Amino acid sequence: MINRWRSAREGSEEDTEDGARQDPRSAALDLSRRKLLQRSVAVAAVAAPAGVLVARNLGQATAAHAGAGIAAAARPSLGERASLAPLAVAQAFQQIQQHENDHVTFIKGALGSKARPKPTFKGIEQPSMAAFENTSRVLENTGVGAYLLGASIIKDKNILLKAATILTVEARHAGWINVLLNQPISPFGSFDQQLSQAEVVNRASPFIASLNGGPDPSAAPQNDNDVLNFALLLEFLEAEFYNVNVPKFFGGGTPGNG
């Protein structure tokens, strides 16, 4: 009798993964537990993103509710941001500095003997990071508006294309510094606007001590070379501005653009 019971007992047991014998009822219970656990994990996987979304929306709603206080919070200046990511900001301004010097070299080469001499500038060195960042923004946005003005005057398609390659880079500079200073990436929205010749001259004149015999930038351009010389004046100014101030605030060399 004992032998028959033992035989039946042994015949009803199953091997587990580690070789131990397990009662079928225990195996079924374990299987049910595993399925329940799998379902719980699946539900958690689906619920987690939803919970994050709800929390994010809740956070946005709370932020909107307290919007006035948040909007009034002081925003960090460029100098403060530079202290957080000095390498990225320094490299960006060093790249802009190099671009402006390259633009000077390019336009001088295009004009050849007709290129204007480099003016003598004044008030270029900025007393603080805040002054540097604001002046940089004005100069870069002025450059964009000035090149758009030139594009409407230039007649030679080859010269127009060359000027356009500079315009797009100037626009990249302006967009970057605008965003860095918490301004709209484009001051005029989806479509930029050209500046008048008088507006460009008014923004550049405070920095010019002498034209050194170069053409008057306020004179109406008579041909494409006049337009390029007008652009060259601005490129000389921007290059000088960065050659003086980028090493002062970020270190690095000073490219030549004589």
C-alpha positions as CSV (number, residue, x, y, z in Angstrom):
1,M,0.0,0.0,0.0
2,I,2.8,2.4,0.9
3,N,4.7,1.5,-2.3
4,R,1.6,2.2,-4.4
5,W,1.1,5.6,-2.8
6,R,4.8,6.4,-3.2
7,S,4.7,5.4,-6.9
8,A,1.6,7.5,-7.5
9,R,3.1,10.4,-5.7
10,E,6.3,10.2,-7.8
11,G,4.4,9.8,-11.0
12,S,2.3,12.9,-10.4
13,E,5.4,15.1,-9.8
14,E,7.1,17.2,-12.5
15,D,10.7,18.3,-12.8
16,T,11.4,22.0,-12.2
17,E,14.1,24.0,-13.9
18,D,16.7,23.2,-11.1
19,G,15.9,19.5,-11.2
20,A,13.8,19.4,-8.0
21,R,10.4,17.6,-8.0
22,Q,7.3,19.8,-7.8
23,D,3.7,19.1,-7.2
24,P,1.5,19.8,-10.3
25,R,-0.7,22.0,-8.2
26,S,2.3,24.1,-7.1
27,A,3.5,24.3,-10.7
28,A,0.1,25.6,-11.8
29,L,0.1,28.2,-9.0
30,D,3.6,29.4,-10.0
31,L,2.5,29.7,-13.6
32,S,-0.5,31.8,-12.6
33,R,1.8,34.0,-10.5
34,R,4.2,34.4,-13.4
35,K,1.3,35.4,-15.8
36,L,0.0,37.9,-13.2
37,L,3.5,39.4,-12.8
38,Q,3.9,39.7,-16.6
39,R,0.6,41.4,-16.9
40,S,1.6,43.8,-14.1
41,V,4.8,44.7,-15.9
42,A,3.0,45.3,-19.2
43,V,0.5,47.5,-17.5
44,A,3.2,49.4,-15.7
45,A,5.1,49.9,-19.0
46,V,2.0,51.4,-20.6
47,A,1.0,53.4,-17.6
48,A,4.5,54.9,-17.0
49,P,4.5,57.2,-20.2
50,A,0.9,58.1,-19.5
51,G,1.8,59.1,-16.0
52,V,4.7,61.1,-17.2
53,L,2.4,62.9,-19.7
54,V,-0.1,63.6,-17.1
55,A,2.5,64.9,-14.7
56,R,4.0,67.1,-17.5
57,N,0.6,68.5,-18.4
58,L,-0.1,69.1,-14.8
59,G,3.2,70.8,-14.4
60,Q,2.5,73.0,-17.5
61,A,-1.0,73.9,-16.1
62,T,0.5,74.8,-12.8
63,A,3.2,76.9,-14.5
64,A,0.5,78.6,-16.6
65,H,-1.5,79.3,-13.5
66,A,1.6,80.9,-11.9
67,G,2.7,82.4,-15.2
68,A,3.0,86.0,-14.1
69,G,5.5,85.1,-11.4
70,I,7.5,82.8,-13.6
71,A,7.6,85.3,-16.5
72,A,8.8,88.0,-14.1
73,A,11.8,85.9,-13.0
74,A,15.2,87.3,-14.0
75,R,16.8,85.7,-17.0
76,P,20.5,85.1,-17.0
77,S,22.7,87.4,-19.0
78,L,25.1,86.1,-21.6
79,G,27.9,86.3,-19.1
80,E,26.0,84.1,-16.7
81,R,25.3,81.6,-19.4
82,A,28.9,81.7,-20.5
83,S,29.9,80.7,-17.0
84,L,27.6,77.6,-17.4
85,A,28.9,76.6,-20.9
86,P,32.0,78.7,-21.5
87,L,33.4,76.5,-24.2
88,A,30.3,76.5,-26.4
89,V,29.7,80.3,-26.2
90,A,33.3,81.1,-26.6
91,Q,33.6,78.8,-29.7
92,A,30.5,80.3,-31.2
93,F,31.9,83.9,-30.9
94,Q,35.3,82.8,-32.2
95,Q,33.6,81.3,-35.2
96,I,31.6,84.5,-35.8
97,Q,34.9,86.4,-35.5
98,Q,36.5,84.2,-38.1
99,H,33.5,84.5,-40.4
100,E,33.6,88.3,-40.4
101,N,37.3,88.3,-41.2
102,D,36.7,85.8,-44.0
103,H,33.9,88.1,-45.4
104,V,36.4,91.0,-45.4
105,T,38.9,89.0,-47.3
106,F,36.3,87.7,-49.8
107,I,34.8,91.1,-50.7
108,K,38.3,92.7,-50.9
109,G,39.2,90.0,-53.4
110,A,36.1,90.5,-55.4
111,L,36.6,94.2,-55.6
112,G,40.4,94.1,-56.2
113,S,41.9,97.5,-56.6
114,K,38.4,99.1,-56.3
115,A,38.1,98.0,-52.6
116,R,37.8,100.8,-50.1
117,P,40.6,101.2,-47.5
118,K,39.9,100.0,-44.0
119,P,38.4,102.8,-41.9
120,T,39.7,103.9,-38.6
121,F,37.2,102.9,-35.9
122,K,36.4,104.2,-32.4
123,G,34.5,103.0,-29.4
124,I,35.0,99.4,-30.5
125,E,36.1,97.9,-27.2
126,Q,33.2,97.1,-24.9
127,P,33.3,97.8,-21.2
128,S,31.3,94.7,-20.1
129,M,29.8,91.4,-21.3
130,A,26.4,93.0,-21.4
131,A,27.6,95.8,-23.7
132,F,29.3,93.3,-25.9
133,E,26.3,91.1,-26.3
134,N,23.9,93.9,-27.0
135,T,26.2,95.6,-29.5
136,S,26.8,92.2,-31.2
137,R,23.1,91.7,-31.6
138,V,22.7,95.2,-33.2
139,L,25.6,94.7,-35.6
140,E,24.5,91.2,-36.7
141,N,20.9,92.2,-37.3
142,T,22.1,95.4,-39.1
143,G,24.2,93.2,-41.4
144,V,21.2,91.1,-42.3
145,G,19.1,94.1,-43.2
146,A,22.0,95.7,-45.1
147,Y,22.6,92.7,-47.3
148,L,18.9,92.5,-48.0
149,L,19.1,96.1,-49.1
150,G,22.1,95.3,-51.3
151,A,20.3,92.3,-52.8
152,S,17.5,94.6,-54.1
153,I,20.1,96.8,-55.8
154,I,22.8,94.4,-57.2
155,K,22.3,93.8,-61.0
156,D,25.0,91.2,-61.7
157,K,23.7,87.8,-60.8
158,N,27.1,86.4,-60.0
159,I,27.8,89.2,-57.5
160,L,24.3,88.7,-56.1
161,L,24.9,85.0,-55.5
162,K,28.2,85.8,-53.7
163,A,26.5,88.4,-51.6
164,A,23.7,85.9,-50.8
165,T,26.3,83.4,-49.4
166,I,27.3,86.0,-46.9
167,L,23.8,87.1,-46.1
168,T,22.8,83.6,-45.0
169,V,25.8,83.4,-42.6
170,E,25.0,86.8,-41.2
171,A,21.5,85.6,-40.6
172,R,22.8,82.6,-38.7
173,H,24.9,84.9,-36.5
174,A,21.9,87.2,-35.9
175,G,19.5,84.3,-35.1
176,W,22.0,82.7,-32.6
177,I,22.7,85.9,-30.7
178,N,18.9,86.8,-30.7
179,V,18.0,83.5,-29.1
180,L,21.0,83.7,-26.7
181,L,19.6,87.0,-25.5
182,N,16.1,85.7,-25.1
183,Q,14.8,87.6,-28.2
184,P,12.8,86.2,-31.1
185,I,15.0,84.3,-33.5
186,S,13.7,86.6,-36.3
187,P,12.7,90.1,-35.2
188,F,10.3,90.4,-38.1
189,G,8.8,86.9,-37.9
190,S,8.6,84.6,-41.0
191,F,9.8,87.2,-43.4
192,D,12.9,89.4,-42.8
193,Q,13.0,93.1,-43.8
194,Q,15.7,95.1,-45.4
195,L,17.0,98.3,-43.7
196,S,17.2,101.6,-45.5
197,Q,20.6,102.9,-46.4
198,A,20.1,105.7,-43.9
199,E,19.3,103.3,-41.1
200,V,22.5,101.3,-41.8
201,V,24.6,104.4,-41.8
202,N,23.1,105.7,-38.6
203,R,23.9,102.4,-36.8
204,A,27.5,102.2,-38.2
205,S,28.5,105.9,-38.0
206,P,29.1,106.1,-34.2
207,F,31.9,103.6,-34.6
208,I,33.7,105.3,-37.5
209,A,36.4,107.8,-36.8
210,S,37.6,108.2,-40.3
211,L,36.8,106.6,-43.7
212,N,40.5,107.1,-44.7
213,G,39.6,108.3,-48.2
214,G,37.0,105.6,-48.8
215,P,33.6,106.3,-50.4
216,D,30.9,108.0,-48.4
217,P,28.4,105.3,-47.2
218,S,25.5,107.7,-47.3
219,A,26.0,108.4,-51.1
220,A,23.6,106.6,-53.4
221,P,25.2,103.6,-55.0
222,Q,25.8,103.9,-58.7
223,N,26.9,100.3,-59.5
224,D,27.5,96.9,-58.0
225,N,30.9,97.9,-56.8
226,D,29.4,100.7,-54.7
227,V,27.1,98.1,-53.1
228,L,30.0,95.8,-52.4
229,N,32.1,98.6,-50.9
230,F,29.1,99.6,-48.7
231,A,29.0,95.9,-47.5
232,L,32.8,95.9,-47.0
233,L,32.5,98.9,-44.7
234,L,30.1,96.9,-42.4
235,E,32.3,93.8,-42.6
236,F,35.4,95.8,-41.6
237,L,33.4,97.1,-38.7
238,E,32.1,93.7,-37.6
239,A,35.5,92.1,-38.0
240,E,37.2,94.8,-35.9
241,F,34.5,94.6,-33.3
242,Y,35.1,90.9,-32.7
243,N,38.8,91.1,-33.1
244,V,38.9,93.4,-30.2
245,N,36.3,92.0,-27.9
246,V,36.3,88.2,-28.4
247,P,39.9,87.9,-27.1
248,K,39.0,90.2,-24.3
249,F,36.0,88.2,-23.1
250,F,36.7,84.7,-24.3
251,G,40.4,84.5,-25.1
252,G,41.8,83.3,-28.4
253,G,43.7,84.9,-31.3
254,T,42.9,87.8,-33.5
255,P,42.7,87.1,-37.2
256,G,44.0,89.8,-39.5
257,N,41.9,91.6,-42.0
258,G,43.9,94.7,-42.9
